[in-house]
Amino acid sequence: MKSALKYYTWFSKNTEKIAIAIILIVAALLRLWRLWDVPFMHDEFSALFRVGYESFTQLIREGVTPDAHPAGTQILLHYWVAIFGNEEFWLKLPFAVMGIGSVWLVYQVGKKLFHETAGLISASLIATMQYFVFYSQLARPYSSGLFFVLLAVYFGIKVIQGKTRTISIASFGFAFSLVLASMMHYFAMMVAGFIFISFFFLAKPDKRKRIIFIGLFSIILYLPNIGILLNQISVGGIGDWLGRPSPDFVSQFLVYAFHFSFLYIFSILIVFALAFKYKKNNRFTRFSFSIHLFLWFALSLGIGWAYSLLRTPVIQFSTLYFSFPFLIIGLSGLTRPLKPILNLMIVSVLVFFGSFTLVSDRQHYIMMYEQGYDQIALKFQQNQTNFKDDITQAAVGGSVRMLDFYQQRQQNSGVFLFSKNNSLTDFSALVDTCQSQYFAIGWTDYSPFNWVETVRSKYPKVIEQQNWFNSGYYLFEREEVESLVPFNDARYLVKESNRGGIHSFTEKDEYGLLWETLCDSSILKDDGIIVAGYRILALGEINDLSVVLEIKESGSSVPLIWRSGTLDGRNIKAGETIIMIVVHHLDAGPSIPLNSKLRTYVWNKGKMPFIVTDRWLYIKKHDPQLFGLFGRLK
């Protein structure tokens, strides 16, 4: 009896320690689980290939300045790779550890600004949300940037709440954390600026001089980075691949952050509903803290949105990574302090449903651990075993070097590698001259589907297809097949063939062979890609010819979407046959208004004679796996 009472007394006294221990253990498991099996992604390759320079000056000039990020993460990777090499586990480990550390800091910030319940609720969410788990498993500046942003808040609280009137360790911690956050990511730098301004106003008048000193000291520490900052600002953005934010950007982000799960959202709402009540004491002070935290998120979102509309697109889910935790902490701060046993119950509920939906609904440990670069290499290795020399294999992606990383690890030989930014000319020539019975193609970084369709036009039998996040793989056979569909998940809208010719073009014909239909009846909600192809027999030399795919709104003379397939600089001689392809990705384009028309035709810009012997147009369904790390899977 005494033993049971002893354990009960210990449990009662340590309930909150048990709660935060559960959160940290779960956070560690979710981030470190088979970390060695998490393959590198495009952005990680980009950083990995910018290390190993002979001098620090060369690192800054060639490894940092051409990028769109500050120097901090690249410097860390440069020296980390020199010590531990480029294995996935070791390269990702410091970022995973900082992700775990961020969970503890969220707890501390919530507890110090509000109360224990606020800290535990916030930490439970940050520990299990895919948004934070995902970026903690990337060797990129997100996890490190958030860690130092939170560390700055932690030290800032110590500065304004401390009793000492002199410069303290917390003051230097505050300054160094502000600088290190600014060296990781420019959105982290912006949030660090908001933090400094807020703490200046939150501090009592007798401590504001110290805050000013900390700010000046931080600027002095940051001065060596000014040249990099000005150079990257002059560039203006991160490239032309990112579109302007859509009107529903915020709602898309929020449903993604909460796992697209009604169950998870409902469990969170229940927790907040039960705990959402103020005690009268310190009400204004706590609410003022929440207002500051809300402003950090709102300003980060608003400035990023405005910059994206007025200058160049920069805002995406990842740029809210440094401010979103403060929205969560601010909302958690509106709850009332609960008894320790209730805190433990709340933690158990949030951690359970967060982890369950992460694994089940979001399939994180499938989506994250099976990705294009490594899976394509594994498929190619299997094909070499199964088909020996009777298969040709090619991959297209962000760069040849990225594609080659896992090909070398699997010791694959004879694989043709292409950058997605290259012309299709060389690849088409490879397919045209290929004599093997089988052809396998893998693609990454959302390479245009033209590459796949080029293979299918010569190898019509589809043996296997599989998609991963932002990547895919197809295995084709040369055998001629009579099929009602080009792929199992596709359907023909047009399929015509006549060796004598479907349509003849002369020197007088600039446009022809128009086919059109209403989008409302032809394009379905879950469609992903429209593919149009033409087989053309040249009657004379052809050097300027396009096949067009467009979508036009009703009553508009200007197409909403216009795509063309060209000769890519090739000169086609009389008697030669070519296949021309044009593709539009519905799952990456604008929404289509009602009564719009889908149209395809030939544009004979050079006014040369030729015959179209085959024409086809099909629509392939969207596979949720392609955007599964950020989009809805079910």
HELIX and SHEET records of a PDB file:
HELIX    1   1 LYS A    2  LYS A   13  1                                  12    
HELIX    2   2 THR A   15  LEU A   32  1                                  18    
HELIX    3   3 LEU A   35  ASP A   37  5                                   3    
HELIX    4   4 HIS A   42  LEU A   48  1                                   7    
HELIX    5   5 PHE A   56  GLN A   58  1                                   3    
HELIX    6   6 LEU A   59  VAL A   64  3                                   6    
HELIX    7   7 GLY A   72  PHE A   84  1                                  13    
HELIX    8   8 GLU A   88  LEU A  113  1                                  26    
HELIX    9   9 GLU A  116  THR A  128  1                                  13    
HELIX   10  10 GLN A  130  SER A  136  1                                   7    
HELIX   11  11 PRO A  141  GLN A  161  1                                  21    
HELIX   12  12 ILE A  169  SER A  182  1                                  14    
HELIX   13  13 TYR A  186  LEU A  202  1                                  17    
HELIX   14  14 PRO A  205  LYS A  207  5                                   3    
HELIX   15  15 ARG A  208  TYR A  222  1                                  15    
HELIX   16  16 LEU A  223  ASN A  225  5                                   3    
HELIX   17  17 ILE A  226  VAL A  235  1                                  10    
HELIX   18  18 PHE A  249  ALA A  257  1                                   9    
HELIX   19  19 PHE A  262  ALA A  275  1                                  14    
HELIX   20  20 ARG A  283  LEU A  310  1                                  28    
HELIX   21  21 PHE A  317  LEU A  320  5                                   4    
HELIX   22  22 PHE A  324  SER A  332  1                                   9    
HELIX   23  23 PRO A  340  VAL A  359  1                                  20    
HELIX   24  24 HIS A  364  MET A  367  1                                   4    
HELIX   25  25 GLY A  372  PHE A  387  1                                  16    
HELIX   26  26 VAL A  400  ARG A  409  1                                  10    
HELIX   27  27 THR A  425  THR A  433  1                                   9    
HELIX   28  28 ASN A  450  ARG A  456  1                                   7    
HELIX   29  29 CYS A  519  SER A  522  1                                   4    
HELIX   30  30 LEU A  586  ALA A  588  5                                   3    
HELIX   31  31 PRO A  624  PHE A  627  5                                   4    
SHEET    1   A 5 PHE A 416  SER A 419  0                                        
SHEET    2   A 5 ILE A 391  GLY A 397  1                                        
SHEET    3   A 5 TYR A 438  THR A 444  1                                        
SHEET    4   A 5 SER A 471  GLU A 477 -1                                        
SHEET    5   A 5 LYS A 461  TRP A 468 -1                                        
SHEET    1   B 3 ALA A 490  SER A 497  0                                        
SHEET    2   B 3 PHE A 610  LYS A 621 -1                                        
SHEET    3   B 3 HIS A 503  PHE A 505 -1                                        
SHEET    1   C 4 ALA A 490  SER A 497  0                                        
SHEET    2   C 4 PHE A 610  LYS A 621 -1                                        
SHEET    3   C 4 ASP A 527  ALA A 538 -1                                        
SHEET    4   C 4 THR A 577  HIS A 585 -1                                        
SHEET    1   D 4 TYR A 511  LEU A 518  0                                        
SHEET    2   D 4 LYS A 597  TRP A 603 -1                                        
SHEET    3   D 4 SER A 546  LYS A 552 -1                                        
SHEET    4   D 4 ILE A 561  THR A 566 -1                                        
END                                                                             
